Amino acid sequence: MHIIPAIDLIDGKAVRLTQGDYAQKKEYNARPLEVAQQFEDAGLTRLHLVDLDGAKAKRVINYKVLELITSKTSLHVDFGGGVQSDNDLRIVFECGAKQITGGSIAVKQPEVFERWLSHYGAEAMILGADAKNEKVAVSGWEEDTHIWVYDFVDNWVDKGITHVISTDVAKDGLLQGPSFDLYRNLQDRSPNLNIIASGGVSNVGDLETLADMGLFGAIVGKAIYEGRVTLKQLAVINEQ
């Protein structure tokens, strides 16, 4: 299983939110590049980079941080937050992202996301399927929908999506364990889907359980920054 550390960005700084609430922000590092380099030095190879300013503004804002990280490390970066237009997408790929995560766009402008999927291919596109009470949440989780997350993912799998990041908003940032049932249900419906778990990881045991489930990857954020897991422990699981 790929261990994918996360850096969330506000004003160019590495922060974490609790349950997606911008009012519950904690700043961890004013220099995200240093954080990314620590991940790489520990032997990790991927990075989940989220533009929280962009998610709110509905356009990419922290692209300079993305460019800095991809030019100074060899990390495989997937980027999400505010990718809403062809221009946003162009900027993100030009700044070195290997994949983009599309959540809001896949809900609000599915024809655009489908065109991107067709043009750039399934390896470049990750579906962001974030759930609040099993309903899709968008726009930095500030907006709820009535779309059942499983139907949403099924629909995009039918259109060719092969990677999905799914966060249970109720779990995110609480360090109380991931939403194992959410991922089991997604697996049951789409056995060949590359599922990346996100939100709630609190210790190595959570990651070992996700790995035993056969998931493609797991995103780890607050557990790193709060010292619940070490980068050395993550690298060991990443190499298994």
VOGUNU-7831 format. One record per residue: residue number from 1; residue in three letters; z, y, x of N, C-alpha, C in turn. Coordinates in Angstrom, 2 decimals. Example, Ala and Ser with C-alpha at 12.3 -4.5 7.8 and 13.67 -1.06 7.14 Angstrom:
LUMDO  seq  type     n.zz     n.yy     n.xx    ca.zz    ca.yy    ca.xx     c.zz     c.yy     c.xx
LUMDO    1   ALA     7.80    -5.69    13.19     7.80    -4.50    12.30     7.80    -3.30    13.20
LUMDO    2   SER     7.08    -2.25    12.85     7.14    -1.06    13.67     7.87     0.03    12.90
This chain:
LUMDO  seq  type     n.zz     n.yy     n.xx    ca.zz    ca.yy    ca.xx     c.zz     c.yy     c.xx
LUMDO    1   MET     0.00    -1.20     0.84     0.00     0.00     0.00     0.00     1.25     0.87
LUMDO    2   HIS    -0.84     2.20     0.52    -0.88     3.47     1.26     0.33     4.31     0.88
LUMDO    3   ILE     1.05     4.76     1.88     2.12     5.73     1.67     1.50     7.11     1.86
LUMDO    4   ILE     1.60     7.95     0.83     0.93     9.25     0.85     1.98    10.35     0.69
LUMDO    5   PRO     2.38    10.97     1.80     3.34    12.07     1.67     2.69    13.26     0.98
LUMDO    6   ALA     3.53    14.06     0.32     3.02    15.19    -0.45     3.52    16.51     0.11
LUMDO    7   ILE     2.63    17.48     0.08     3.02    18.87     0.34     2.55    19.68    -0.87
LUMDO    8   ASP     3.48    20.31    -1.55     3.16    21.20    -2.66     3.27    22.63    -2.15
LUMDO    9   LEU     2.30    23.47    -2.53     2.19    24.81    -1.97     2.41    25.90    -3.00
LUMDO   10   ILE     3.27    26.84    -2.67     3.39    28.11    -3.38     3.48    29.20    -2.31
LUMDO   11   ASP     2.63    30.21    -2.45     2.57    31.30    -1.45     2.37    30.75    -0.04
LUMDO   12   GLY     1.62    29.67     0.09     1.32    29.11     1.41     2.44    28.34     2.04
LUMDO   13   LYS     3.54    28.14     1.31     4.71    27.45     1.85     4.91    26.10     1.17
LUMDO   14   ALA     5.54    25.17     1.88     5.82    23.84     1.33     7.06    23.92     0.44
LUMDO   15   VAL     6.90    23.56    -0.83     8.00    23.62    -1.79     8.03    22.31    -2.58
LUMDO   16   ARG     9.08    22.13    -3.37     9.10    21.07    -4.37     9.64    21.67    -5.66
LUMDO   17   LEU     9.05    21.23    -6.76     9.55    21.59    -8.08    10.31    20.40    -8.66
LUMDO   18   THR    11.09    20.64    -9.67    11.73    19.56   -10.42    11.10    19.50   -11.80
LUMDO   19   GLN    10.54    18.34   -12.13     9.85    18.12   -13.41     8.77    19.17   -13.67
LUMDO   20   GLY     8.13    19.61   -12.59     7.03    20.55   -12.73     7.43    21.95   -13.15
LUMDO   21   ASP     8.71    22.26   -13.09     9.21    23.55   -13.55     9.19    24.55   -12.40
LUMDO   22   TYR     8.34    25.59   -12.55     8.21    26.58   -11.49     9.51    27.36   -11.27
LUMDO   23   ALA    10.38    27.38   -12.27    11.68    28.05   -12.13    12.65    27.23   -11.30
LUMDO   24   GLN    12.35    25.91   -11.16    13.20    25.03   -10.35    12.50    24.71    -9.03
LUMDO   25   LYS    12.29    25.76    -8.24    11.53    25.64    -7.00    12.50    25.63    -5.81
LUMDO   26   LYS    12.23    24.75    -4.87    13.00    24.74    -3.63    12.03    24.78    -2.46
LUMDO   27   GLU    12.19    25.78    -1.61    11.30    25.92    -0.46    11.83    25.09     0.71
LUMDO   28   TYR    10.92    24.33     1.35    11.34    23.47     2.46    10.81    23.92     3.80
LUMDO   29   ASN     9.61    24.49     3.82     9.06    24.88     5.11     8.01    25.96     4.90
LUMDO   30   ALA     8.11    27.04     5.67     7.15    28.13     5.56     5.84    27.81     6.28
LUMDO   31   ARG     5.83    26.70     7.04     4.63    26.33     7.81     4.20    24.90     7.45
LUMDO   32   PRO     3.40    24.75     6.42     2.99    23.41     5.99     2.28    22.60     7.08
LUMDO   33   LEU     1.58    23.29     8.00     0.90    22.56     9.08     1.91    21.76     9.89
LUMDO   34   GLU     3.05    22.34    10.17     4.08    21.63    10.95     4.51    20.35    10.22
LUMDO   35   VAL     4.65    20.45     8.92     5.05    19.28     8.12     3.97    18.21     8.20
LUMDO   36   ALA     2.71    18.63     8.03     1.59    17.68     8.09     1.52    17.00     9.46
LUMDO   37   GLN     1.75    17.77    10.52     1.71    17.20    11.86     2.85    16.20    12.08
LUMDO   38   GLN     4.00    16.46    11.49     5.10    15.49    11.56     4.71    14.18    10.88
LUMDO   39   PHE     4.04    14.28     9.75     3.58    13.06     9.05     2.61    12.28     9.94
LUMDO   40   GLU     1.67    12.99    10.53     0.66    12.33    11.38     1.33    11.72    12.62
LUMDO   41   ASP     2.25    12.45    13.22     2.93    11.95    14.43     3.72    10.68    14.13
LUMDO   42   ALA     4.17    10.53    12.89     4.94     9.35    12.50     4.05     8.13    12.22
LUMDO   43   GLY     2.73     8.37    12.20     1.81     7.25    11.97     1.24     7.19    10.58
LUMDO   44   LEU     1.56     8.16     9.75     0.97     8.20     8.41    -0.43     8.79     8.51
LUMDO   45   THR    -1.30     8.39     7.60    -2.71     8.75     7.74    -3.26     9.57     6.58
LUMDO   46   ARG    -2.47     9.68     5.51    -2.95    10.39     4.31    -1.99    11.51     3.93
LUMDO   47   LEU    -2.54    12.44     3.14    -1.73    13.56     2.65    -2.21    13.96     1.26
LUMDO   48   HIS    -1.25    14.16     0.37    -1.51    14.67    -0.97    -1.10    16.14    -0.97
LUMDO   49   LEU    -2.08    17.03    -1.06    -1.84    18.46    -0.96    -2.09    19.10    -2.33
LUMDO   50   VAL    -1.07    19.77    -2.84    -1.15    20.33    -4.19    -0.99    21.85    -4.15
LUMDO   51   ASP    -1.95    22.53    -4.73    -1.94    23.98    -4.82    -1.29    24.37    -6.16
LUMDO   52   LEU     0.02    24.58    -6.13     0.73    24.91    -7.37     0.35    26.31    -7.87
LUMDO   53   ASP     0.09    27.23    -6.96    -0.42    28.54    -7.38    -1.76    28.37    -8.10
LUMDO   54   GLY    -2.59    27.51    -7.53    -3.91    27.28    -8.12    -3.83    26.63    -9.48
LUMDO   55   ALA    -2.91    25.67    -9.63    -2.76    25.00   -10.93    -2.41    26.00   -12.02
LUMDO   56   LYS    -1.59    26.98   -11.66    -1.18    27.99   -12.63    -2.31    28.99   -12.89
LUMDO   57   ALA    -2.99    29.39   -11.82    -4.03    30.42   -11.93    -5.37    29.87   -12.40
LUMDO   58   LYS    -5.49    28.52   -12.42    -6.73    27.85   -12.82    -7.90    28.16   -11.88
LUMDO   59   ARG    -7.56    28.37   -10.61    -8.56    28.50    -9.55    -7.86    28.19    -8.23
LUMDO   60   VAL    -8.61    27.70    -7.25    -8.01    27.33    -5.96    -7.55    28.57    -5.22
LUMDO   61   ILE    -6.32    28.55    -4.73    -5.75    29.72    -4.04    -5.38    29.40    -2.59
LUMDO   62   ASN    -4.72    28.26    -2.36    -4.20    27.96    -1.02    -5.18    27.16    -0.16
LUMDO   63   TYR    -6.46    27.52    -0.24    -7.47    26.75     0.50    -7.37    26.96     2.01
LUMDO   64   LYS    -6.82    28.10     2.44    -6.68    28.34     3.89    -5.69    27.36     4.52
LUMDO   65   VAL    -4.66    26.99     3.76    -3.71    26.00     4.25    -4.40    24.64     4.39
LUMDO   66   LEU    -5.20    24.30     3.39    -5.99    23.06     3.45    -6.86    23.05     4.70
LUMDO   67   GLU    -7.58    24.14     4.93    -8.48    24.22     6.09    -7.71    24.09     7.40
LUMDO   68   LEU    -6.55    24.72     7.47    -5.73    24.65     8.68    -5.29    23.21     8.95
LUMDO   69   ILE    -4.83    22.53     7.90    -4.33    21.16     8.08    -5.46    20.20     8.46
LUMDO   70   THR    -6.61    20.34     7.81    -7.71    19.40     8.12    -8.34    19.69     9.49
LUMDO   71   SER    -8.22    20.93     9.97    -8.79    21.25    11.28    -7.84    20.88    12.43
LUMDO   72   LYS    -6.54    20.79    12.13    -5.54    20.53    13.17    -4.97    19.11    13.13
LUMDO   73   THR    -5.31    18.34    12.11    -4.88    16.94    12.03    -6.08    16.08    11.63
LUMDO   74   SER    -5.90    14.77    11.70    -6.96    13.86    11.23    -6.55    13.19     9.92
LUMDO   75   LEU    -5.60    13.79     9.22    -5.13    13.21     7.96    -6.23    13.20     6.91
LUMDO   76   HIS    -6.26    12.12     6.13    -7.15    12.02     4.97    -6.46    12.78     3.84
LUMDO   77   VAL    -7.01    13.94     3.49    -6.34    14.81     2.52    -7.01    14.73     1.16
LUMDO   78   ASP    -6.19    14.45     0.14    -6.67    14.66    -1.23    -6.01    15.93    -1.75
LUMDO   79   PHE    -6.79    16.74    -2.42    -6.36    18.07    -2.82    -6.43    18.23    -4.33
LUMDO   80   GLY    -5.39    18.80    -4.90    -5.38    19.05    -6.34    -4.71    20.37    -6.64
LUMDO   81   GLY    -5.00    20.89    -7.82    -4.40    22.13    -8.26    -5.41    23.26    -8.30
LUMDO   82   GLY    -5.88    23.60    -9.48    -6.78    24.73    -9.64    -8.25    24.47    -9.42
LUMDO   83   VAL    -8.62    23.20    -9.19   -10.04    22.89    -8.99   -10.70    22.84   -10.38
LUMDO   84   GLN   -11.27    23.98   -10.79   -11.74    24.13   -12.16   -13.24    24.47   -12.25
LUMDO   85   SER   -13.86    24.77   -11.12   -15.26    25.21   -11.16   -16.03    24.60   -10.00
LUMDO   86   ASP   -17.35    24.70   -10.08   -18.19    24.22    -8.99   -17.85    24.94    -7.68
LUMDO   87   ASN   -17.53    26.23    -7.79   -17.18    27.00    -6.59   -15.87    26.52    -5.99
LUMDO   88   ASP   -14.88    26.25    -6.84   -13.61    25.69    -6.35   -13.86    24.39    -5.59
LUMDO   89   LEU   -14.66    23.54    -6.18   -14.94    22.23    -5.58   -15.62    22.39    -4.23
LUMDO   90   ARG   -16.60    23.29    -4.17   -17.31    23.54    -2.92   -16.34    24.02    -1.84
LUMDO   91   ILE   -15.47    24.96    -2.19   -14.50    25.50    -1.23   -13.60    24.38    -0.69
LUMDO   92   VAL   -13.11    23.54    -1.60   -12.17    22.49    -1.21   -12.83    21.48    -0.26
LUMDO   93   PHE   -14.05    21.07    -0.57   -14.73    20.12     0.32   -15.12    20.79     1.64
LUMDO   94   GLU   -15.54    22.05     1.59   -15.88    22.77     2.82   -14.65    22.96     3.72
LUMDO   95   CYS   -13.48    23.03     3.09   -12.23    23.20     3.85   -11.66    21.87     4.32
LUMDO   96   GLY   -12.38    20.78     4.09   -12.04    19.53     4.74   -11.38    18.45     3.89
LUMDO   97   ALA   -11.19    18.70     2.60   -10.61    17.65     1.75   -11.56    16.47     1.66
LUMDO   98   LYS   -11.00    15.26     1.69   -11.81    14.05     1.53   -11.95    13.68     0.06
LUMDO   99   GLN   -10.95    14.04    -0.74   -10.97    13.75    -2.17   -10.34    14.93    -2.91
LUMDO  100   ILE   -10.76    15.09    -4.17   -10.06    16.04    -5.02    -9.48    15.29    -6.21
LUMDO  101   THR    -8.36    15.82    -6.68    -7.74    15.26    -7.87    -8.02    16.20    -9.03
LUMDO  102   GLY    -8.63    15.67   -10.06    -8.95    16.45   -11.25    -8.17    15.97   -12.44
LUMDO  103   GLY    -7.31    16.83   -12.97    -6.54    16.49   -14.16    -6.93    17.37   -15.33
LUMDO  104   SER    -6.60    18.65   -15.22    -6.90    19.60   -16.30    -8.39    19.63   -16.61
LUMDO  105   ILE    -9.21    19.63   -15.56   -10.66    19.71   -15.75   -11.19    18.48   -16.51
LUMDO  106   ALA   -10.58    17.33   -16.26   -11.02    16.10   -16.92   -10.66    16.10   -18.40
LUMDO  107   VAL    -9.66    16.91   -18.76    -9.27    17.04   -20.17   -10.07    18.14   -20.85
LUMDO  108   LYS   -10.16    19.29   -20.20   -10.70    20.48   -20.85   -12.21    20.65   -20.70
LUMDO  109   GLN   -12.74    20.16   -19.58   -14.18    20.25   -19.34   -14.70    18.90   -18.83
LUMDO  110   PRO   -14.58    17.87   -19.66   -14.94    16.53   -19.19   -16.38    16.41   -18.72
LUMDO  111   GLU   -17.27    17.22   -19.29   -18.68    17.14   -18.88   -18.83    17.61   -17.43
LUMDO  112   VAL   -18.02    18.60   -17.03   -18.08    19.09   -15.64   -17.54    18.02   -14.68
LUMDO  113   PHE   -16.40    17.45   -15.02   -15.80    16.44   -14.16   -16.72    15.21   -14.07
LUMDO  114   GLU   -17.37    14.87   -15.17   -18.30    13.73   -15.16   -19.51    14.02   -14.26
LUMDO  115   ARG   -19.96    15.27   -14.28   -21.08    15.65   -13.41   -20.65    15.57   -11.94
LUMDO  116   TRP   -19.44    16.03   -11.63   -18.93    15.91   -10.25   -18.83    14.46    -9.83
LUMDO  117   LEU   -18.34    13.62   -10.72   -18.19    12.19   -10.44   -19.54    11.57   -10.12
LUMDO  118   SER   -20.55    11.95   -10.90   -21.90    11.43   -10.69   -22.50    11.94    -9.38
LUMDO  119   HIS   -22.25    13.21    -9.07   -22.87    13.84    -7.90   -22.18    13.43    -6.59
LUMDO  120   TYR   -20.85    13.44    -6.57   -20.11    13.20    -5.33   -19.67    11.75    -5.15
LUMDO  121   GLY   -19.66    10.99    -6.25   -19.30     9.58    -6.17   -17.83     9.32    -6.41
LUMDO  122   ALA   -17.51     8.09    -6.75   -16.15     7.72    -7.15   -15.15     7.83    -6.01
LUMDO  123   GLU   -15.61     7.68    -4.77   -14.67     7.76    -3.64   -14.14     9.17    -3.42
LUMDO  124   ALA   -14.87    10.17    -3.91   -14.47    11.56    -3.69   -13.62    12.13    -4.82
LUMDO  125   MET   -13.57    11.42    -5.94   -12.89    11.94    -7.12   -11.69    11.07    -7.51
LUMDO  126   ILE   -10.54    11.70    -7.68    -9.37    11.01    -8.20    -9.04    11.61    -9.56
LUMDO  127   LEU    -8.83    10.77   -10.53    -8.40    11.25   -11.83    -6.91    11.53   -11.80
LUMDO  128   GLY    -6.51    12.72   -12.20    -5.10    13.04   -12.33    -4.67    12.78   -13.76
LUMDO  129   ALA    -3.86    11.74   -13.94    -3.43    11.35   -15.29    -1.91    11.49   -15.37
LUMDO  130   ASP    -1.47    12.71   -15.55    -0.03    12.98   -15.59     0.46    12.89   -17.02
LUMDO  131   ALA     1.61    12.25   -17.19     2.06    11.91   -18.54     3.45    12.46   -18.83
LUMDO  132   LYS     3.60    12.97   -20.03     4.89    13.39   -20.56     5.06    12.66   -21.88
LUMDO  133   ASN     5.99    11.71   -21.94     6.15    10.85   -23.12     4.84    10.13   -23.47
LUMDO  134   GLU     4.15     9.66   -22.42     2.89     8.91   -22.51     1.73     9.74   -23.03
LUMDO  135   LYS     1.91    11.06   -23.12     0.82    11.96   -23.49     0.42    12.76   -22.25
LUMDO  136   VAL    -0.88    13.03   -22.13    -1.38    13.73   -20.95    -0.85    15.17   -20.89
LUMDO  137   ALA    -0.39    15.58   -19.71     0.08    16.95   -19.47    -0.86    17.62   -18.46
LUMDO  138   VAL    -1.21    18.89   -18.71    -2.19    19.58   -17.85    -1.68    20.97   -17.45
LUMDO  139   SER    -2.51    21.66   -16.65    -2.22    23.03   -16.19    -0.87    23.14   -15.51
LUMDO  140   GLY    -0.70    22.31   -14.48     0.58    22.32   -13.77     1.73    21.88   -14.66
LUMDO  141   TRP     1.39    21.03   -15.65     2.37    20.45   -16.60     2.96    21.49   -17.54
LUMDO  142   GLU     2.37    22.66   -17.56     2.88    23.69   -18.46     2.29    23.54   -19.86
LUMDO  143   GLU     1.36    22.62   -20.00     0.67    22.45   -21.27     0.64    20.97   -21.66
LUMDO  144   ASP     1.08    20.66   -22.85     1.05    19.28   -23.35    -0.21    19.06   -24.19
LUMDO  145   THR    -0.61    17.80   -24.29    -1.73    17.45   -25.16    -1.27    16.33   -26.09
LUMDO  146   HIS    -2.16    15.94   -26.98    -1.88    14.80   -27.88    -2.66    13.56   -27.44
LUMDO  147   ILE    -3.17    13.61   -26.20    -4.01    12.49   -25.71    -3.11    11.42   -25.08
LUMDO  148   TRP    -3.24    10.21   -25.58    -2.47     9.09   -25.04    -2.99     8.79   -23.64
LUMDO  149   VAL    -2.12     8.73   -22.66    -2.54     8.63   -21.27    -3.38     7.37   -21.02
LUMDO  150   TYR    -3.07     6.28   -21.70    -3.81     5.03   -21.46    -5.25     5.13   -21.97
LUMDO  151   ASP    -5.44     5.77   -23.13    -6.80     5.98   -23.63    -7.58     6.90   -22.70
LUMDO  152   PHE    -6.88     7.91   -22.20    -7.49     8.88   -21.28    -8.02     8.17   -20.03
LUMDO  153   VAL    -7.18     7.32   -19.43    -7.59     6.60   -18.22    -8.71     5.61   -18.54
LUMDO  154   ASP    -8.57     4.86   -19.64    -9.61     3.90   -20.04   -10.97     4.58   -20.14
LUMDO  155   ASN   -10.99     5.75   -20.75   -12.22     6.49   -20.96   -12.89     6.84   -19.63
LUMDO  156   TRP   -12.07     7.27   -18.67   -12.65     7.65   -17.38   -13.00     6.45   -16.52
LUMDO  157   VAL   -12.30     5.36   -16.66   -12.69     4.13   -15.97   -14.07     3.69   -16.47
LUMDO  158   ASP   -14.30     3.81   -17.76   -15.61     3.47   -18.34   -16.72     4.35   -17.76
LUMDO  159   LYS   -16.35     5.56   -17.34   -17.34     6.50   -16.80   -17.50     6.37   -15.29
LUMDO  160   GLY   -16.70     5.49   -14.67   -16.89     5.21   -13.26   -15.77     5.60   -12.32
LUMDO  161   ILE   -14.68     6.14   -12.85   -13.53     6.49   -12.00   -12.91     5.21   -11.43
LUMDO  162   THR   -12.57     5.24   -10.14   -11.96     4.07    -9.49   -10.57     4.37    -8.92
LUMDO  163   HIS   -10.20     5.66    -8.85    -8.89     6.06    -8.33    -8.18     6.95    -9.34
LUMDO  164   VAL    -6.90     6.69    -9.55    -6.11     7.54   -10.44    -4.74     7.78    -9.82
LUMDO  165   ILE    -4.30     9.05    -9.87    -2.92     9.40    -9.55    -2.22     9.67   -10.87
LUMDO  166   SER    -1.13     8.97   -11.10    -0.41     9.17   -12.36     1.05     9.49   -12.09
LUMDO  167   THR     1.48    10.61   -12.64     2.86    11.06   -12.50     3.51    11.07   -13.88
LUMDO  168   ASP     4.68    10.47   -13.98     5.49    10.62   -15.18     6.32    11.89   -14.97
LUMDO  169   VAL     5.96    12.94   -15.71     6.59    14.24   -15.52     8.11    14.16   -15.67
LUMDO  170   ALA     8.56    13.29   -16.55    10.00    13.16   -16.80    10.75    12.65   -15.57
LUMDO  171   LYS    10.02    11.98   -14.67    10.65    11.40   -13.48    10.55    12.29   -12.24
LUMDO  172   ASP     9.59    13.19   -12.25     9.23    13.89   -11.02    10.35    14.78   -10.50
LUMDO  173   GLY    10.65    14.61    -9.22    11.62    15.46    -8.56    13.07    15.15    -8.85
LUMDO  174   LEU    13.33    14.09    -9.63    14.71    13.77    -9.99    15.33    12.71    -9.08
LUMDO  175   LEU    14.48    12.03    -8.28    14.97    11.00    -7.36    15.72     9.89    -8.11
LUMDO  176   GLN    15.19     9.53    -9.29    15.84     8.49   -10.10    14.98     7.24   -10.26
LUMDO  177   GLY    13.95     7.12    -9.45    13.08     5.95    -9.52    11.78     6.25   -10.25
LUMDO  178   PRO    10.68     5.59    -9.85     9.38     5.80   -10.49     9.32     5.18   -11.89
LUMDO  179   SER     8.23     5.48   -12.57     7.99     4.93   -13.91     7.21     3.62   -13.78
LUMDO  180   PHE     7.93     2.57   -13.42     7.27     1.28   -13.16     6.47     0.79   -14.36
LUMDO  181   ASP     6.99     0.98   -15.56     6.29     0.51   -16.77     4.94     1.20   -16.95
LUMDO  182   LEU     4.89     2.48   -16.64     3.63     3.23   -16.74     2.56     2.58   -15.87
LUMDO  183   TYR     2.94     2.22   -14.65     1.96     1.65   -13.71     1.60     0.21   -14.09
LUMDO  184   ARG     2.57    -0.53   -14.59     2.26    -1.89   -15.06     1.27    -1.85   -16.22
LUMDO  185   ASN     1.48    -0.93   -17.13     0.59    -0.80   -18.29    -0.81    -0.41   -17.85
LUMDO  186   LEU    -0.92     0.50   -16.90    -2.23     0.89   -16.39    -2.91    -0.29   -15.70
LUMDO  187   GLN    -2.13    -1.05   -14.92    -2.68    -2.24   -14.25    -3.20    -3.26   -15.25
LUMDO  188   ASP    -2.42    -3.50   -16.29    -2.81    -4.50   -17.30    -4.13    -4.13   -17.96
LUMDO  189   ARG    -4.34    -2.84   -18.19    -5.54    -2.39   -18.88    -6.75    -2.30   -17.94
LUMDO  190   SER    -6.50    -1.99   -16.66    -7.60    -1.81   -15.69    -7.21    -2.47   -14.37
LUMDO  191   PRO    -7.34    -3.80   -14.28    -6.87    -4.54   -13.09    -7.52    -4.10   -11.78
LUMDO  192   ASN    -8.73    -3.55   -11.83    -9.44    -3.17   -10.59    -9.26    -1.71   -10.21
LUMDO  193   LEU    -8.50    -0.97   -11.00    -8.30     0.45   -10.74    -7.35     0.66    -9.55
LUMDO  194   ASN    -7.70     1.59    -8.68    -6.83     1.94    -7.55    -5.79     2.94    -8.05
LUMDO  195   ILE    -4.60     2.46    -8.33    -3.55     3.28    -8.94    -2.62     3.81    -7.86
LUMDO  196   ILE    -2.41     5.13    -7.90    -1.49     5.79    -6.97    -0.30     6.29    -7.78
LUMDO  197   ALA     0.86     5.74    -7.48     2.08     6.14    -8.19     2.59     7.46    -7.63
LUMDO  198   SER     3.15     8.28    -8.51     3.65     9.58    -8.08     4.84     9.97    -8.94
LUMDO  199   GLY     5.89    10.45    -8.27     7.03    10.96    -9.01     8.19     9.97    -9.09
LUMDO  200   GLY     9.35    10.42    -8.70    10.56     9.62    -8.89    10.99     8.77    -7.73
LUMDO  201   VAL    10.12     8.58    -6.72    10.50     7.73    -5.59    11.76     8.29    -4.93
LUMDO  202   SER    12.78     7.42    -4.81    14.06     7.90    -4.29    14.53     7.17    -3.04
LUMDO  203   ASN    13.94     6.00    -2.77    14.39     5.22    -1.61    13.32     4.20    -1.24
LUMDO  204   VAL    13.58     3.49    -0.15    12.62     2.49     0.33    12.44     1.37    -0.69
LUMDO  205   GLY    13.51     1.02    -1.38    13.43    -0.04    -2.39    12.41     0.26    -3.48
LUMDO  206   ASP    12.35     1.52    -3.91    11.34     1.91    -4.92     9.94     1.63    -4.39
LUMDO  207   LEU     9.71     1.98    -3.14     8.39     1.80    -2.54     8.06     0.32    -2.37
LUMDO  208   GLU     9.05    -0.48    -2.01     8.81    -1.91    -1.86     8.46    -2.55    -3.21
LUMDO  209   THR     9.11    -2.08    -4.27     8.79    -2.58    -5.62     7.35    -2.22    -6.00
LUMDO  210   LEU     6.96    -0.97    -5.74     5.58    -0.54    -6.03     4.58    -1.33    -5.21
LUMDO  211   ALA     4.92    -1.59    -3.94     4.03    -2.37    -3.07     3.89    -3.80    -3.60
LUMDO  212   ASP     5.00    -4.38    -4.04     4.97    -5.74    -4.58     4.12    -5.82    -5.84
LUMDO  213   MET     4.02    -4.71    -6.57     3.19    -4.66    -7.77     1.69    -4.65    -7.43
LUMDO  214   GLY     1.41    -4.37    -6.15     0.01    -4.36    -5.74    -0.71    -3.04    -5.97
LUMDO  215   LEU     0.05    -1.95    -6.06    -0.58    -0.64    -6.26    -1.34    -0.21    -5.01
LUMDO  216   PHE    -2.32     0.65    -5.20    -3.13     1.14    -4.09    -2.31     2.06    -3.19
LUMDO  217   GLY    -1.49     2.92    -3.83    -0.74     3.87    -3.03     0.46     4.42    -3.78
LUMDO  218   ALA     1.31     5.11    -3.04     2.46     5.79    -3.63     2.65     7.12    -2.93
LUMDO  219   ILE     2.82     8.17    -3.73     3.06     9.50    -3.20     4.56     9.71    -3.08
LUMDO  220   VAL     4.97    10.25    -1.94     6.39    10.50    -1.69     6.56    11.97    -1.35
LUMDO  221   GLY     7.45    12.64    -2.08     7.66    14.06    -1.84     9.11    14.38    -1.54
LUMDO  222   LYS     9.86    14.63    -2.60    11.23    15.11    -2.44    12.09    14.13    -1.64
LUMDO  223   ALA    11.83    12.83    -1.78    12.63    11.84    -1.05    12.54    12.06     0.46
LUMDO  224   ILE    11.38    12.53     0.93    11.24    12.86     2.36    12.06    14.11     2.69
LUMDO  225   TYR    11.84    15.13     1.89    12.43    16.43     2.21    13.96    16.44     2.07
LUMDO  226   GLU    14.47    15.57     1.21    15.92    15.48     1.00    16.56    14.40     1.87
LUMDO  227   GLY    15.76    13.77     2.74    16.30    12.80     3.69    16.65    11.45     3.10
LUMDO  228   ARG    16.09    11.12     1.94    16.37     9.82     1.32    15.59     8.69     1.99
LUMDO  229   VAL    14.45     9.03     2.57    13.66     8.07     3.35    13.25     8.76     4.65
LUMDO  230   THR    13.10     7.97     5.70    12.64     8.54     6.97    11.15     8.28     7.12
LUMDO  231   LEU    10.52     9.10     7.93     9.08     8.91     8.18     8.84     7.57     8.87
LUMDO  232   LYS     9.78     7.14     9.69     9.65     5.84    10.37     9.62     4.71     9.34
LUMDO  233   GLN    10.51     4.80     8.34    10.52     3.77     7.28     9.21     3.78     6.51
LUMDO  234   LEU     8.70     4.95     6.23     7.44     5.05     5.49     6.28     4.46     6.28
LUMDO  235   ALA     6.27     4.73     7.58     5.19     4.21     8.42     5.20     2.68     8.44
LUMDO  236   VAL     6.39     2.08     8.46     6.49     0.62     8.45     5.89     0.04     7.17
LUMDO  237   ILE     6.24     0.63     6.02     5.68     0.13     4.75     4.18     0.36     4.72
LUMDO  238   ASN     3.73     1.51     5.23     2.32     1.86     5.24     1.50     0.85     6.03
LUMDO  239   GLU     2.11     0.24     7.04     1.37    -0.68     7.92     1.44    -2.12     7.44
LUMDO  240   GLN     2.27    -2.42     6.46     2.42    -3.80     6.01     1.18    -4.28     5.29
